[in-house]
Each structure stands twice: as C-alpha cells, then as structure tokens.
Amino acid sequence: MATTRARIEELAKQLAALSPEDRLSVLAEVGRRGPRAAHESQKTAAWQRLHGLEGVVTLGGDALEDCAHLYDG
C-alpha cells in the first residue's frame, strides 16, 4: 500500500498533466466535497469493541501503518 506522501505526489503529477480548465474543475470538485470527505470512512473505535470483532473481517494492507493512522488521527 502506498504511503500518503506517495499517493499525494502521484495525484499532483496527474493534476499537473491536466489542462488548466480541467485542473480547476478537479480542484472545484475537491472543494465541493469538503475537507473531511476523504476521511469520512475512517472512524475510530474503542479497543474493547475491536477485540470483540476479532476474526470477523480481514482488512489487508499494512497492519503497522493502519495502527499508526488509528492512533495518530
């Protein structure tokens, strides 16, 4: 899984490749969605709740990176 920095750099490259009009359209859409739109699906939960769900789902990805995101906000 790419780090947040790598993902931002890739998005910036893609944005730079667009025409000025398309770039403005993308930025307007991002602004319309609001600053929290990208993080709405990232909720926190108490350890007791998570522990009770052990074995129910497989999240995949990098467990250490996922834990860092949980505790760092």
Residue frames as qw, qx, qy, qz and C-alpha x, y, z in Angstrom:
[[0.000, 0.890, 0.457, 0.000, 0.00, 0.00, 0.00],
 [0.406, 0.518, -0.025, 0.752, 1.41, 3.37, -0.99],
 [0.300, -0.376, -0.453, 0.750, 2.15, 5.89, 1.71],
 [0.132, 0.868, 0.406, -0.252, 0.07, 9.02, 1.91],
 [0.128, -0.723, 0.310, 0.604, 3.03, 11.09, 0.69],
 [0.252, -0.096, 0.803, 0.532, 3.50, 8.84, -2.38],
 [0.223, 0.612, 0.755, 0.076, -0.22, 8.98, -3.14],
 [0.035, 0.889, 0.164, -0.425, -0.21, 12.79, -2.91],
 [0.186, -0.536, 0.530, 0.630, 2.82, 13.02, -5.18],
 [0.264, 0.192, 0.857, 0.398, 1.15, 10.76, -7.76],
 [0.154, 0.788, 0.587, -0.105, -2.05, 12.81, -7.64],
 [0.079, -0.816, 0.094, 0.565, -0.04, 16.03, -8.02],
 [0.241, -0.247, 0.712, 0.612, 1.65, 14.63, -11.14],
 [0.209, 0.475, 0.820, 0.241, -1.70, 13.66, -12.61],
 [0.034, 0.872, 0.366, -0.324, -3.14, 17.07, -11.78],
 [0.171, -0.659, 0.330, 0.654, -0.17, 18.85, -13.38],
 [0.273, 0.012, 0.800, 0.534, -0.74, 16.86, -16.61],
 [0.226, 0.694, 0.681, -0.051, -4.28, 18.23, -16.98],
 [0.203, 0.575, 0.252, 0.751, -5.23, 21.33, -18.89],
 [0.024, 0.109, -0.390, 0.914, -5.74, 24.45, -16.75],
 [0.578, -0.202, -0.169, -0.772, -9.52, 24.18, -17.19],
 [0.808, -0.165, -0.555, -0.108, -9.62, 20.52, -16.15],
 [0.437, 0.061, -0.602, 0.666, -7.31, 21.26, -13.22],
 [0.241, -0.171, 0.226, -0.928, -9.73, 23.93, -11.99],
 [0.740, -0.184, -0.355, -0.541, -12.64, 21.51, -12.39],
 [0.720, -0.084, -0.648, 0.234, -10.88, 18.88, -10.28],
 [0.231, 0.066, -0.500, 0.832, -9.99, 21.40, -7.57],
 [0.451, -0.210, -0.020, -0.867, -13.55, 22.74, -7.55],
 [0.798, -0.189, -0.498, -0.281, -14.87, 19.20, -7.08],
 [0.569, -0.036, -0.633, 0.523, -12.46, 18.57, -4.21],
 [0.037, -0.122, 0.310, -0.942, -13.59, 21.83, -2.61],
 [0.611, -0.226, -0.272, -0.708, -17.24, 20.91, -3.09],
 [0.772, -0.174, -0.612, -0.006, -16.78, 17.64, -1.26],
 [0.498, -0.818, 0.122, -0.260, -15.25, 19.37, 1.74],
 [0.123, 0.670, -0.700, 0.216, -12.05, 18.73, 3.62],
 [0.509, -0.267, 0.742, -0.346, -13.44, 15.79, 5.58],
 [0.840, 0.298, -0.096, -0.442, -14.95, 13.90, 2.62],
 [0.596, 0.447, -0.667, 0.031, -11.85, 11.77, 2.14],
 [0.108, 0.258, -0.827, 0.487, -11.78, 10.75, 5.79],
 [0.653, -0.213, 0.070, -0.724, -15.46, 10.05, 6.44],
 [0.911, -0.021, -0.374, -0.173, -14.98, 6.30, 6.24],
 [0.534, 0.237, -0.625, 0.517, -12.10, 6.36, 8.74],
 [0.572, -0.681, -0.039, -0.455, -13.80, 6.11, 12.11],
 [0.128, 0.406, -0.795, 0.431, -12.19, 5.18, 15.41],
 [0.799, -0.370, -0.353, -0.316, -13.43, 2.55, 17.82],
 [0.506, -0.662, 0.482, -0.272, -12.56, 1.53, 21.36],
 [0.161, 0.407, -0.899, -0.031, -10.18, -1.41, 21.69],
 [0.431, 0.051, 0.806, -0.403, -12.84, -3.41, 23.54],
 [0.691, 0.515, 0.162, -0.481, -15.16, -3.11, 20.53],
 [0.482, 0.623, -0.571, -0.232, -12.40, -4.09, 18.08],
 [0.112, -0.331, 0.922, -0.167, -11.28, -7.01, 20.22],
 [0.603, 0.211, 0.633, -0.437, -14.82, -8.39, 20.15],
 [0.699, 0.616, -0.042, -0.360, -14.72, -8.35, 16.34],
 [0.202, -0.563, 0.768, 0.228, -11.56, -10.40, 16.13],
 [0.318, 0.002, 0.922, 0.224, -11.69, -12.77, 13.20],
 [0.452, 0.636, 0.520, -0.348, -14.84, -11.20, 11.72],
 [0.518, 0.851, 0.007, -0.087, -13.14, -9.23, 8.94],
 [0.746, -0.093, 0.224, 0.621, -9.86, -9.20, 7.06],
 [0.077, 0.924, 0.054, -0.371, -8.62, -5.69, 6.43],
 [0.788, 0.408, 0.135, 0.441, -5.47, -6.45, 4.48],
 [0.155, 0.915, -0.128, 0.349, -2.80, -3.85, 3.92],
 [0.458, 0.333, -0.561, 0.604, -0.05, -2.94, 6.33],
 [0.569, -0.635, -0.521, 0.040, -1.19, -3.54, 9.92],
 [0.507, -0.349, -0.220, 0.757, 1.54, -1.35, 11.42],
 [0.073, 0.151, 0.237, 0.957, 0.68, 1.56, 9.12],
 [0.392, -0.557, -0.563, -0.468, -3.04, 1.10, 9.81],
 [0.580, -0.579, -0.464, 0.336, -2.42, 1.19, 13.58],
 [0.363, -0.152, -0.047, 0.918, -0.30, 4.32, 13.22],
 [0.132, -0.352, -0.390, -0.840, -3.19, 6.02, 11.40],
 [0.513, -0.611, -0.588, -0.132, -5.62, 4.99, 14.15],
 [0.570, -0.581, -0.326, 0.482, -3.51, 6.48, 16.91],
 [0.339, -0.154, 0.114, 0.921, -2.11, 9.49, 15.05],
 [0.315, 0.606, 0.321, -0.656, -5.52, 10.61, 13.84]]
